[in-house]
Amino acid sequence: MMTKLRPFVRTFLREASQMFDMYIYTMGDRPYALEMAKLLDPQGKYFNAKVISRDDGTLKHQKGLDIVLGQESAVVILDDTEQAWAKHKDNLILMERYHFFVQVAGNLVSNCKSLAELKTDEDEAEGALTKILKVLKQVHYKFLQKLPKVPMKFTNADKRIGEKNRKELTILNLSARNRSKSSTTTTTIDFGLFQEKSWADVIVFSRICHGALPSLRKMAEQLGATCLMELDSSVTHVVATDAGTEKARWAVKEKRFLVHSQWIVAANYFWEKQPEESFVLKKKQYLKHPSTNHNQYSSLQFTMMSKDITSFDPKQASVPISYPLKTLKELESRSYLDSFHYPFNKASVPLIQTPTSSNSGKILVCHDMAGGYLDDKYVQGGTNSDAYSLWHWYLIDSFVYFSHNLVTLPPVTWTNTAHRHAVKVLGTFLTEGEGGRDVCNELLSTKESAQIYAERLAELASHLGFDGWLLNMEVGLDSVQIPNLKEFVNHLTLTMHSLVPGSLVIWYDSVTDDGSLNYQNQLNKYNKPFFDICDGIFANYSWEENYPKLSADVAGDRKYDVYMGIDVFGRGTFGGGQWNTNFALDVIKKADVSAAIFAPGWVYETKQEPNFETAQNRWWGLVEKSWGLVRKYPVALPFYSNFDQGRGNHITVDGINISNATWCNLSSQGLQPQLMFDDSTVNSIQVLVDLTEKSYSGGANITFQGTLKAKSYFQKTIFQAELLLTKLPLRVTYSVKSDSNSLLGLVLNVTSTINENVSILSAPQGMVNHLSQKFDKIVPTTEQDGSSTEWIMHEFTIDMNGYTLTEIRAMCYRQDHELTLNSRRLGHDLVTDYSAILGHVTITPSEYKPSFPISNSWLVNGEYIDLKSSPKGDSKLLSVKISWKLKEEKDYSVFSHYNVYMENESKVKEYIGVAHVNSFYVSELEVPSATSSFKFIIQVCNVDGTNQKLDESPYYQLEV
């Protein structure tokens, strides 16, 4: 018998074991069961004696839970055969079968090639085990949330909640008992709770066989959809197996989704909504009626998966994406540099340098969000306004993009926004599982091979513009391979430092100096040989309270290069992670070392209440209170922020709305305000970054809303700065939208070399007249003309040569004193509603004047041109790559981005996207069939927030 381990299985078992007690249950005989257990768990860490075969069961041809210890209502079952669990379907998570060998695929799936025949394998980052692990994390977290709370007092003696202690307090296993010392409580797993609940879809079924309809309806409703019997205007999807029915024709006519019933089965199978375009129902439909037998769907999905694996050709023109490398062959051949996508993936934002202390610990954040390469992979942006994002960059020193691929190249969208905030970005080199051992055998075969692959990694970082690597070698090695492993680490570090000054190579605490895969959870003599030849170590998460101090002692004068790991999901981590992450940070800070925060996307993945924005602000607020600010800005001029989070529901330019489409693009994220989170109700004015109100620039503003007593004011810090002011006066411009009585100004705090503090209020005249006694200096603003009548542009100039700007605050003031419709009495005080919006802030030297190259100074051309008929028949689809460069050499870093428009025959300009490099790919843009001439305008945008006029911008004229 041939047996092959599924990709990702080692990592799956390791992470799942930290959340569950695990059993093996097979319909094979006991010798087979024990042999498979030995193969999966050679050291007996995960299953030990918990192996059940058909010889142990009490049911013939069925599996049952009667011999599993624990409450049936709290058991999670993973299996690829639903029929085996006839009495326990409510406990079952159905797995996709692993069709690797020809015989297996042939027996189970007709007309389906095995992975071996296709000469490929499941993708570790996107395979079935990765998806199911994500589901199990949600199950584990939400199950614990349903349990009665166990009081936890974190004293010096019991602050440690490592893997063992955490399981004693709150445990989810196959018996799922809450093992507090005073009680034993059981709770029921409702799997409907853990499936995607964000569906707002309204579904009508058409021509579904009666046997399948109840099951499909139940699946859809568990996923959050509403199912109707008849059509009405609220219906978003018609689910059918025949495109010729009356309801199906209605869907086409009304431009609603018409999808095959397998769309629902697929969503239920993968625990997340699937793209409708993969299940579009056409007149000639090869799919059959769905059955309650999900293995029939497994055949369908396997066919689709095989197609996806083989269809991506990096050299062919397509929507530009960021993607990882999965083999050493890809790395060695430099094939990435020949791909169509490579030019789009070059970072366009240089790493901003800000003053930081070399005598304090650092914070490294390791991104681990649902496998990675999601909305963030689309270089030119996606359409999901709810996409995951970070905006607390001022609390971060370095950022690692992580996925379960061999070479994880950080999506350029992350690199651009991190660099804008002075944060370094690292990719990940990962070896794990059986495939990882094979990689290491080749990588470390000779000293020369170790050097070659190290040089290839450094070359990629240099070409793409990111700042280093996390090395995660999670496989056991032979001791004879260690010298070449050290050569790999040392050569990579030296080469990175040469190609990218200031870069980092961080070693993950995994392999020790004898080749064992043995996590130390600290820096000690077993992993220090690797620490000595790179820039730091990322210690595993299961450390104890004294480990940070012990690690600092071992590191000596390099103690800040020790990053103690914290898993925010709480899997065996000190302090329990999640909302207690700050407990671990407090211990790390006290020991005077650095911290590595793994998977802060926990807030997003587990849908923390009440919403992502509030929960994220609250979570990072705990980090800020524990650790303090890492960096300040502005530190250099020009300074510009529109507060954009890199996602939104509209796009504006100079106060003019140019798009109402939802979008996400982290490259477009502006410098983020440092709004310390405050969940109290003490403040009368609530301050937040708002994505709904039409902005002045981009897709966000800072809104100030609440009540103010008459003749009172409210201040809020928006930036903590460290900007040395020179002989040239500063010009400050900011935009405001408010009602006539809600005034908004800025307060600038500056400090002299002898620590003399000066507060400067700059605001409209009606505001400064009432507040002049409260500040050291008053500078009334002047109003400037803008493109939009909704926004008021305020401008002022200050001259404080030799001082340092340390803080920028927003100042809210209500100027009316008479009782109005928006006023009311509170005791003896008059309180009034206050509402104002801050659109942007710009700071430049007073003599600074932005300039743009004239249109004919650019060379603009097109390639990869494709014009084809659309499926509708009454239009065409145009694809073209547009590139531009100046005829004379110039520093392109002064241009932050380029807005791309298409002008139609009526001279109407339609915004179609944004580029952050000197190229933009137009992908299947729908145009009228009769059109043969297309004009694309490239609007050049400056780092100071100014934009070139459209009629003066370069353009590309395409005649077809």
N, C-alpha and C positions, 0 to 999 in steps of 0.2 A: 504493500500500500504506500502511495506517495501522499505526503501531507505538507502543505505550505502554510506558513503563518500569514495571516492577513496583515497588510501594512498598517502601522500605527498601533498594533495590538499591545506591544509592551508598554507604550505610554498610556494607552487606554486602561490597562489593568492597574498600572501604578496609580493613576489619578482616581480611578473609580474605587480602588481599595481604601482611599482616604475618606470616602464618603459612605461606603457600604461594607457590610459583611457579604462575601460572595460565595456562591455555590456553583459547581458544574453539574448539569443535569443532561444526560444523553440517553437516547434509545438504544445505544450500543451496549455490548455486554461489559462486565466489570473490568476485564483485562484491557479492553479498548479504552474505557473511561480513564483508567489509571495511567495508561500510556499517554493519552492526550493531556491529562493534568500535568504529567511530568514535562511534556513538551512546552506547555503554556507557562508553567510555574516551576521551573527546575529546582528552585531553592525552597519551595513550599511556603512562600511568604503570603500568598493570596488565598489559596484554597485549603491547604493542609489536608485534613481528612474530610472536608466538605465536598465529596464527590459522590454523585448519585447516578447509578446506571439502571437499565431496565430490570436488572436482577434484584434491585432494591425496591422498586416501585410496587405499589399495591393495585395498580390499574393496568389492564392489558391494552397494549397499543395506545396508551394515553400517558401523559405526564400529569402529576398531581402534586399538590402542596401539603399533603397529609404527613409527609415525612420531613418537611422543612420546619425547623424550629422557629416559632414566632407566630405573630398574628397574620392571618391571611390577608386582612384588609390593608396591610402595610408592606406587601411584597411587590417588588418590581421584577418582571420577567422579560428577558431579552431572548428572542428566538426568531428563526426565519420561517417557521411553519405554524400557522394559526391553528390548524386542526389538532395539533398535539395537545393543545390546552383548551379543550372544549368547555371545561367547567371554570376556567379562570381567564376568560378573554379580557375582562375588565382590568386585569393586572398586567396585560401583555403590551410590550412595545415591540412591534414587528420589525425585524431586521431585514435588510436587503441581503440576499444570498451572495456568497463570494464565488463567482464562476471563473476560476482560474484555469483548471485543467479541462482538456477537451472532453473527456468522458463525463465530467460533472455537468458541464454546460449542455452537452448533447442530451443527457438524460433528463435534465430539468427544463430546458428551454429549447423549443423547436426553432429551427432556422436562426440560431444565435451562435455566433462564434465566441469561443472562450477568450479570456484575456491573454492566455499563452499564445493562441493563434494570432491574435492581434499584435503580439510582441510588445505588450504594455502591461501595466498593472494599475491597481487603484491608486489614486492620488492621496497621499497621507493627509494633505491639508484639506481635502474636500471629500474624502471617502466616507463610507457609511459609519465607521466607528467614530470619526471626528464629529459627525452630526449627532450621533446618539450620545456621545459624551457631553455635548452642549446641552442636550435635553436632560440628562441625568443631573447636571449641575443645577438646572432650574428646579427639577424635582426635589433634590436635596435641600436647596435653599428654601423653597416654598413649603416643603413639609415641615422644616424646622420652625418656620414662621407660624404654623398652625399649632405647634405644641405649646403647652403651658410654659410660661417663662420661668426659667430656673434662676434664682437670684445669684449674681456673681459679684463678689467683692474682690477687687484686684488689690491685694496687699502684696508686700514684697515677697511673702512666702508662697502665695498662690497665683501671682500674676501670669505665670507661665501656663498657657493653654496650648500645649503642643498637641500632637496627633492623639496621644493616649488620653490626655486630660479632656480634650474637647469631646471625644466620643463618650466619656463618662457623663458629661453634662448634657449634650444634645446629640443624639446619635440617630442616624437613619441607616438601618441595615435590613437584611431580609427578615429579621424579627422586629425591627423598627421600634424598639422600646426606648423611652426616655428614661435613662438610668440615673435619675437623681436619687440621692440617698434616702429621700423621704417618701418617694412615690414611684409607682410604675404606671405610666399612662400610655395608652395606645391611641393612634389617630389613623384615619383612613386616607389613602391616596386617591384623590379624584384626578384622573389624568386629564380631564377636560380643563383643569386649572392651568396645566403646563403647556398647552398648545397655544399657538399664536392667537391673541385675542384682539388684534388691531384691525380685523376685517370690518369694513363698513359696507360690505357687499350685500346686495339684495338679489336672491337667486330664484329663478323659475326653471323647473325641469321640463324637458320635452322628450317624449318617446324614449323613456327609460324603462327597461323591463321591470315588472312589478316586484320581482324577487330582489332586485338590486336597489330599488328606490328607497326603502326605509333605511338601509345602511348608509347610502349616500347622503340622505337628509340628516341623519344623526351626525355623520362626520362634519358636514358643512356647519351645522348649528354649534357643535363643539368648538369649531374653529372661529366662531363668532359671527357667522353669516346669518342673515334672515332669509327664510325660505317661504315663498308665496306659492299659492296654487295657480293664480292667474296673473296676467301681465298688467302692469300699471306704470306710471311715469317714474316710480322709484326704482324699478328693476335695473340693475347694472350688468347682470350676467344671465344669459340663457345657457343652460347646461343640457347637452343633447348628444345623441349618437347619429342623428340624421340631419343634415343641413337643409333638407327640403321641407321640413315641417313649417306650419304657419308661424309658430313662435320663433323658430330659427330665422325665418325670413324677416320677421319683425325686428329681430336683433340687428340684422345687417342694415335694414332701412333706417333704424333709429340710432345707428352707430354705437350699439352696446356690444359688450363682449359676447361672442358666440364660441363656446369652448366645449371640448369633449369631456365626458364625465370623468375621464382619467385625471383631469385637472384637480378634482377634489380628492381623488384617491392618492394622487401624488403629494398633495399638501399634507394629508393625514399621515402618509408614509414617512415623509421627511420632517414633519413637525414644523413646517413653515410654509407660507404661501409661495406658490410657484409662479413664474412669469406666464401670463396668459398666452403670449406669442408662441410658446412651446406646445400649446394644446389647442391651437386654432382649429375649429371644425370646418372642413371644406366639403364640397359636394362629393368628392371621391375620398372616402375616409377608410383607411385600412384597419382602424382599431375596432375591436369587437365590443359587445356589451360588457360592462364591468361585472365581475362576479364577486361574491363574498370571499372567494379564494384569492388572497392577495398575491400568491405566487404568480398568477397570471400577470399582475401588474409588474412584478419583479422582472419578468421577461421584457416587458415594454421598456422599463427604466434601464435595463441593462443595454438594450439596443441604443437608447438615447445617450447613455453614458459613453458607450464606445464611440459613437459619432462625435461627441464633444471632445473626447480625448484626442482624436485624430484630426479634427477639423481646424484647429488653430495653427496657422502658419505665420510665424513672426515676420516673415519677409513680405507677406502680402499686405496691401493697403487695407486698413480697417480702422475702426474707432480706436484712437491711441489709448493704450492701457499700460499700467505697471504690472509686472509679473515676475515670479521667481524663477530661478534655475533649479532643475530637479536632478541633474546628473553631472558628474565630473567631466563628462565629454563636452557638455555645453559650456562648462567653465573653461576648460583647457582650450577649446577651439576658438574662443572669442566670438562665437556666433552671435551673441547678444549685440555686439557692436555693429553687426551687419543687418540688424532687424529694422523693419519700418518704424518701430516704436521707439528706438533708441534716441533719436534727436528730440523727441517730445519729453523724454524722461530726464533731461539734464536740468539740474537745479538752476533756477534763474535768480535766486536771492542769495547773495553772499552772507556768510555767517557774521552777524553784527557783533562787535566786540563791546562788552559792557564791563565796568569795574566789578570784580568779584574778589572775595577774600580767599587767599590761599591757606588761611589758618582756620578753616571751618569745614564741617562735613558737607557733602554734596548729596543731591537727590537725583537718582537715575530712575526714570519711569520706563517700564518695559510693556509695550503695547501687546496685548494678546486678546483680540476682539473677534470671537466667533470664527477663528481660523484665518482671519486676515484677508486682504485683497477683496474688500466688499465695495461699498460706494467709493471708497478712497482710491480704487485702482483706475478710475476714469480720469485721465490726465486733464482733459478739457472740461471735466465736471459731469455730475450726474443730475438726476431729477428728484432725488429724495431729500426733501427739506428737513426730514427728521433723522438724517444720517448722524452717526456718531461723530463727535467733535471734542476737542480739548480747547479750553480757553484760559486755563490757569498757568500759562507758561512762566509767569514770574516766580513760580514755586519750583521750577524744574531746571536742573543743570544739563542733563543729557537725556535723550529719548531713544529707546531701542525699538525697532519694528520687528516683531517676532511672528513667525508662522512655522508650521511643521513641514517645511521644505528644506532641501539641502542648503541652498543659497537664497536667503530672503533679502531681496533688494528693496529698500524702503520706497514706497510710492512717493514720487516727486512732490505730490501735494503736501505730504507731511514734512518733507525736507524744506520746502519753501517757507511754510508758516513757522516752523521751528527756528530756522535761521533768522527770520524777521524778528523773532523774540530772543535772539542770542543763545539758542539752545542747540547743542550738538546732536546729530542724528547718526545712529549706528544701525547697520544691517546685522543679520544673524547668519552664522554658519553652523549648521546643526547636523549631527549624525546620531541616529537612534535606531533601535530595532535591528533585525537581521540585515536589512539593506544598509544600515549605517555601518555595520561591521565590514561589509563588503567594500564600502566607500573608503573606510580607514585602511583596509588592506592595500588598496591601490594608492591612496594618498600618501601613505607612510612606507611604501615599498622601498624607497631609496631616499637619501638625503636630497638628491636633485629633484625628485618628484615633490617632496614637501616644499621645496623652494619655489618650484614652478607654480603650484597651486596657490601658494601665499602671494606670489607676484600677480597672479590673475585676480585675486580678490582685491588687492590694493589698487590695481589698475581700474577695476570697476568702480570703486569708491571715488577715485580721482576723476574719472570721466563723468560720472553721474553727479558728483558734487556733494556727496555725504561724507561723514567724518569718522568712520571707523567700523569696528566689528565686535559683536559679542560671539565668543567661541563656546559652543555648547556641545561637548563631545560626550554624549550620554550612551556610550557603549563600553563594555569591558575590552581591554586590549592585552596583547601579550607584552611581557616586560621588555622583549627585544625591540618593540616598536616605540618605546618611550623616547629614546634619543632622537628619532626622526620627528616625533610629535613635538618635542622641545624645539627642534630646528624649525618646524612649521610655525610655531607660536612666535619664536624670536625673530625669524625672518619677516613674518607678516608685520610685526610691530615696528621693526626698523624700516621696512619699505613704506609702510603707511606714514611714519614720521617724515620720511624723505619727500614723499609725493604730496602729502596733505599735512603741513605743519599744524601742530596742536591736536592732531587726531588721537583717537583712543582705540586700544585693543583690550577688551575685558574678557577675562577667563571665568567661565561658569564652574562652580564647585561641583564637579562630577567625578572625573577620573583622577585617581591619585598617582603618585610617582612610581608605583609598582604596576600600574595598568589596571587596577581594580576600579570598577564603577562603584564608588563608595562615598556617598555624600557626607561631608564632614560638618556642614552647617556652621563653619567658622574657618578662619585662616589658621592653619597649623603646619607642622612639619611635613605632613603628607601631601599638601597641595601648594605649599610655599614655593617649590621649585618653578611652578608655572607663573605664580604671582611675580617672582623675581625677574621674569623676562617679558612682562607685558605691563599694561598701564593700570591694572586693577583686577580685583576678584569679586564676583557676584556670589555671595555665600547662599547656600540653599536655605529654605525657609524654616526648617524645624530646629531652630536654635533655642537655647535656654538663656535665662536672664544674664548670666555671667559671660556668655560667649562673645558679645561685642567687645567687652573689656579685654578678654583674653586675646582676641584677634588684634586689637590695638597694640597690645604688648608685643605680639609676634611681628607686627608690621613696622614697629619703630617709628621713624620719621615719615613713613608712608602710610600712616594710619587712615588718612582720608581717601586712600585708594582701596579701602576695604568697604564693600557695599553689602550690608546685611539685608538679606532678602525678606520681603513681606508679600505673601500671596493674599490679595484683597478678597478672593473667594473664601479664604480661611481654611484651606486644605492643609492641616497640620502646621499652620503658621503660628508663631508666637503672638499671643494676644487675641487670636481668633479672627483677625482681618475684619472685613466688612466695616461696620460703623465703629469698630474698636481698633482700626488700623493705627490710630494715634497713640495707643498704648505702646505698641512696638516702637513707633517713632520716638516717643519720650525716652525709652531705654537706650535706643541707638544714639540719640543726641547726648544723653548723659555720659555715655561711654566715649563720646567725641570721635565717632567714625561716621561713615556715610551710609545712606539707605538706598535700597533698590526696591521700588514698588512695582509689583507684578500684577497686571490685569486690572487697572483702575476702571476699565470698561464694565466691571461688575455692576456698577450703578445702572448702566444702560442695558446690559444683557438681562438683568433680573428685574428690570422695570420698577425701580424703586419709586415709592410714592413721594409726593403727589404727581410729579412729572419729572422728566429727565433734567430739565434746566435747574429746577429748584433742588432736586436731590444731588445733582453734581456740585452745585454751589455749596450746599451744606457739607458734602463729603470733603471737598477740597478746603472748606473753611476749617475743618478739623486739622488738616495737614498744616494749614497756615498758622493756626494757634499753637501747634506743637513745635513747628520747625522755624517759622518766620519767613520773611521774604528772602528769596535767593538773589533776585536782581531788580534793578530799577531802570526806568526809561521815562522820558527821553534822556539820552546821553550824547547825542550828536544832532546836527542840523543838516538838511531840513527834517522836521518832525511832522508826521501826519498820521492821524487815526480817524477812521470812520466807524470804528467799533464793530465792524463786520465779523461774524463768527464763521464765515465760510459756508453758509447755508441760509436759505430764506425762501420767501414766498413772492418776491418781486426783486427787480434790479432798477436802481435809479442812477442817473449821471447828472450831477450839478442840480439836484432837486427835481429833475424831469424823469418821470417813469418811462423806462424803455422796454420792460418785460414784466408780465404778471405770471410767468411760469414758475413753478417750484424748482429749486435747484440746490446743489451742494458742490463745493469746490474749495478745499482747504487752502489751495494756493491763493485764493482771493481773501483769505482771512486778514483783517487789519490788525494793527497793534491793539492788544486787548486791555481795557481799563482794569485797574486793580481795585475792584469793588469788593471789599471785605464782606463776606457773608454775615448777615445779621438776621436771625430768625425771631428776634423779639418784636414786640408791638410798641416799643417805646417811641420810635421815630414816627413823626406825623407824616413824613414824606417817604414813600417807597421808591427805591431806585433799582432799575433793572435794565439789562440789554434786551430790547424788544425787537422781534422779527416780524411783527404784524403791521405796525404803523408804517406808512410809506416813509422811506428814509431820504436823507439828503444825498447820500452816495452809497452804492452797494445795496445791502439788504438789511441793515440794522441801525438802531439809534440807541441812545440812553434816554429812558423816559423817567420823569420825576412827577409823581402823582400822589395826592393826599390832601391834607388840610393844613392851613397856617393861620395862626392868630394874627390879628391886625398888627402891623408894625413889627412883626417878628421875621426871622429868617432861618434858613436851614442850610448847612454845608455838608458836602460829601466829597471825600478824596476820590479822585478818578485816576491820578497817576502819582507815583512816588518817583522822583527824578534825581538825576545827578549830572546836571548840565552846567558846565562852566561858561559864564557869560563873558564876552569879550568886548572890545571897544565899540564894535558895531551894535547899534540898538537892535532889539528884537521886535519883529512884527508878528502879532498873534491874531489869527482869524478864527472865528467859530460861527456856526450856523445854529439858529434857534427857530423852533416853531411852537407857538403858544397862543393862549388867548391874550387879550389886550392888558389884563391885569396881572398875569403870571409872568414875572420877569426872571431872567436867568443871566448870571454873570460868572466870571471866573476869578478865583483868588490864586495868586502866585506867591508862594513862600520862597524866599531866597535867604542865603546865609553868607556872611562875609568870611574872610580868612581868619578873623578873630572871633568867630562864632556870634556875630551880631545878626539877629534874626529880623527880617523885614517882611511884613505881609502887605501885599498889593492887591487891592480890589479893582477890577476893571469890569464895568457894567454900564447899562444904559443910564442916561442922566437922571431919570426918575427914580432910579435905585440908589445911585451914589449919594444923592442929596440927603437920604435918610440914614445912611450907614457910614458916613465919612468919619465919625468919631471912633469907629470900632477897628479901623485898620491904619497902618503906618503911612500908607500912600494910596491915593485915589487916582485912577486914570479912567475917565469916561470913554466909552467906545463911540466910534462913528459907524453909521450904517452905510453899507456898500450895496450897489446894485448887483443882483444875481440873475440867474436864468429863470428862477421860479419865484412867483409872487407869494407862495406859501411860506417861504423861508426868509428870515431876516439875517443878513450877513453882518456880523459885528467885527470890528477891527480896532486894534490899539497897538501902541508902540511903547516900549519901556527901555530905559538905558540904565543898567546896573552893572557897569564894568567891574570885573573882578569878583563879583558875587557868583554863587552857585545856586541854580534853581533846584529846589529840593522837593517841591510838591505842587501839584495843580489840583485845585478843588472847584467843584461847581457850587454856586451860591444861588439859592432860591429865595425869592422875595415876592410878597403880594402887596401891591401898591394901593389898592382901594381901601377906603376907611368907612364907606357908607354901606349900609345893609343892601345887598343886591340879591338877585335870584339865586346866586351861588353862595350866599352867606347864611349863617345861622348863629344863634347865641348858644354858648356853652358856659353855663354859669354867668359870670360877669364879663366873659371874653367873647369877642366877635371872631368866629372862625370862618374861613372861606375855602372853597375848593381850589386846589392848585393843580395845574397841569402844564408841563413844558417838556419839550423834546430837544435834546442836544444832538445835532446831526454830524458834526465833525469838529476837530481842532487841528489847526495848522500853525507851526512855529517856524519862522525863517529869519535870517538876517534881514534888516530893513532894506538893504540895497539889492536883495535877491530878486531876480526876475526870471521866471521859467521861460524856456524857449523850446521850440520844436523845429526839427528839420522840415524844410518845405517839401511839398509832395513829390516834385521831380528829383529830389535828392535820394530817393529810394529806388531800388530795383525790386520789382515784384513779379513773381512768375507762378505758374501753376503746373502741376504734374499729377500723375495717377488720375487722369480725367476719365470719368465714366458717366454716361448719360443713358438711362434705360427707361422703358415704360414701367409705370407703376401698376400694381395689381388692379387698381381701380379702372385703368384704361383711359381715363380722361386727363391724365397728368404724367409727368416724368419724374424720375429720381436722379438727382445730380450729386456726384461725388467728385471731389477734387482736393488735392493738397496745395495750399497756397503758402508760399514762403516769401520773405522780404528781408532785405538788408540794405544798409546805407552804402552809397557809392564810395564814400570816404570812411576810413576807420573812425569809430567813435565808441565811447564807453556806454554800452547798452544798459548798464546797471541803473542809469538814471531813469530808465523807463520801467515802470512797475508791471505794466501789462498792456495788452492791445485789445480793444473792443472790436468785434468783427460784425459788420452789417452787410446785408445785400440790398441793393437799390433796384426797384422794379422799373418797368417802363414808364410808370407814372411818377417817377422820381421819389416814391415813398421808400424810406429806409427802414428795413426790418432788422432788429438785433438778432444775431444767430449764435453768438457765443463769445468766449474770451480766450485769449492765448497768453501764456506766460513765457513762451519762447518765440522765436521769429518764424513760426509756422503754425498753421491751423488746418485741420482736416475737416472738410465739409462732407458729412456722411449722409447719403441718400436724402438730400433736401428736396422736398416735393415742390415742383415748379410747373407752370402751365405747359401743356404739350406744344403750343405754338411758339413758345419763347426760344430764341436761338442766341440771344446775347445776354450776358449776365455781368453785373458790376458788383464787385465786393470791395467795401471800404474798410481800411484798417485804421482805426482811431488810436493814436499813440497817447498813452497815459503816463504822466510823470509821477515820481515817488512822492512829490509834495501834494498830490491829489488833484492837480490841474490836468485838463484834457484838451487835446488838440481839436479845433473846430472841424466838423465833418467835411465841410467843403474845402478844407486845406489839407486833408489827410491823404496819405498814399492810397492807391486803389489798384485792383486787378480787374481788367476787362477780359472776359472770356467769350469768344465767339465759337459757336459749334454748328 
